[in-house]
Amino acid sequence: MPEFRHRRRPESRLCLQLAPAPSTWPTAAKQAGRGCPCKLVSVEPVFSFRFRNGQAGGTGTATSDSDGNRVERTFAMDALEAILTRRSIRRYTSDHVSDETVLEILGAAMAAPTGANEPWDFVVVRDRTVLQAVSGFHPHAEMLKQAAVAVVVCGDPTRGRLEGRWPLDCAACTQNILIAANAMGLGACWVGIYPVEERIQGLRRLLGMPDRVVPLCMVSLGLPAEKKGPSNRFKPERVHNERW
Ligand SMILES: Cc1cc2nc3c(=O)[nH]c(=O)nc-3n(C[C@H](O)[C@H](O)[C@H](O)COP(=O)(O)O)c2cc1C
């Protein structure tokens, strides 16, 4: 029987573009301890790039700031690498993360599978006083004080008919956010809210959410100011073949 083997791309590293704000592009690459391995070939609306050895690197969508003059980043990390290198990053530089980037990440969030009729809504929070206030009712939310932006992943249990599904859907969205952020060179961390009642109430009050909406979690986002290796939690003894 033919054996399936996953082939990794030889140099699936990614990078950011420039023009005309070069200070933004090398940051993530530097933080990740590697130089920019690719060279921009073309820009709008889809650009392709090559690695320094001339090999084709891939394509990505050009994203600009609202002033229209900064192409921010693209990535060529493959899906498995983005999953396996994801870590909770809790320290960030003071760099801005654009609205376009956040929307791209939310596109990944909403691409998650849904068993509860798309129960999610997202609140994008940049207000520093709000990000700081979360620590008033959450003991493990200090990283929000440094984050460029945070996304609150909310569920509306009234949207789906199937009881108990909304947290599953919202958790799938959250995982997509974390993986997409990593693939784009951003650091991110899941900040748990649900099912701790004090945190749910605290966030509802802070953001003016209706009572029917339940915040599942927040995800802090920013350019990473810390570097972590892969978690390597694979345990072969947890894998059962055919029967338990
Ligand atoms: C449901 C859930 C809730 C979490 N809540 C928090 C939190 O409130 N604060 C925090 O710093 N990390 C939180 N984390 C991140 C975990 O601490 C982190 O995933 C774990 O330590 C493993 O590390 P890694 O993500 O770097 O692999 C949460 C993760 C999950 C899945």
PDBQT file of the ligand as one rigid body, heavy atoms in Angstrom, charges set to zero:
ROOT
HETATM    1  C1  LIG A 301      -8.796  27.556  27.647  1.00  0.00    +0.000 C 
HETATM    2  C2  LIG A 301      -7.475  28.284  27.824  1.00  0.00    +0.000 A 
HETATM    3  C3  LIG A 301      -7.392  29.331  28.722  1.00  0.00    +0.000 A 
HETATM    4  C4  LIG A 301      -6.181  30.005  28.886  1.00  0.00    +0.000 A 
HETATM    5  N1  LIG A 301      -6.146  31.083  29.718  1.00  0.00    +0.000 NA
HETATM    6  C5  LIG A 301      -4.987  31.757  29.871  1.00  0.00    +0.000 A 
HETATM    7  C6  LIG A 301      -4.963  32.939  30.680  1.00  0.00    +0.000 A 
HETATM    8  O1  LIG A 301      -5.964  33.367  31.221  1.00  0.00    +0.000 OA
HETATM    9  N2  LIG A 301      -3.787  33.574  30.806  1.00  0.00    +0.000 N 
HETATM   10  C7  LIG A 301      -2.628  33.130  30.196  1.00  0.00    +0.000 A 
HETATM   11  O2  LIG A 301      -1.587  33.763  30.369  1.00  0.00    +0.000 OA
HETATM   12  N3  LIG A 301      -2.630  32.020  29.405  1.00  0.00    +0.000 NA
HETATM   13  C8  LIG A 301      -3.783  31.338  29.234  1.00  0.00    +0.000 A 
HETATM   14  N4  LIG A 301      -3.820  30.248  28.392  1.00  0.00    +0.000 N 
HETATM   15  C9  LIG A 301      -2.592  29.814  27.685  1.00  0.00    +0.000 C 
HETATM   16  C10 LIG A 301      -1.976  28.594  28.379  1.00  0.00    +0.000 C 
HETATM   17  O3  LIG A 301      -1.390  29.011  29.600  1.00  0.00    +0.000 OA
HETATM   18  C11 LIG A 301      -0.929  28.003  27.431  1.00  0.00    +0.000 C 
HETATM   19  O4  LIG A 301      -1.556  27.610  26.239  1.00  0.00    +0.000 OA
HETATM   20  C12 LIG A 301      -0.232  26.770  28.055  1.00  0.00    +0.000 C 
HETATM   21  O5  LIG A 301       0.567  27.182  29.146  1.00  0.00    +0.000 OA
HETATM   22  C13 LIG A 301       0.648  26.044  27.047  1.00  0.00    +0.000 C 
HETATM   23  O6  LIG A 301       1.648  26.922  26.517  1.00  0.00    +0.000 OA
HETATM   24  P1  LIG A 301       1.755  27.241  24.945  1.00  0.00    +0.000 P 
HETATM   25  O7  LIG A 301       0.463  27.884  24.511  1.00  0.00    +0.000 OA
HETATM   26  O8  LIG A 301       2.919  28.191  24.830  1.00  0.00    +0.000 OA
HETATM   27  O9  LIG A 301       1.993  25.963  24.216  1.00  0.00    +0.000 OA
HETATM   28  C14 LIG A 301      -5.021  29.574  28.194  1.00  0.00    +0.000 A 
HETATM   29  C15 LIG A 301      -5.127  28.511  27.284  1.00  0.00    +0.000 A 
HETATM   30  C16 LIG A 301      -6.336  27.894  27.082  1.00  0.00    +0.000 A 
HETATM   31  C17 LIG A 301      -6.441  26.785  26.052  1.00  0.00    +0.000 C 
ENDROOT
TORSDOF 0
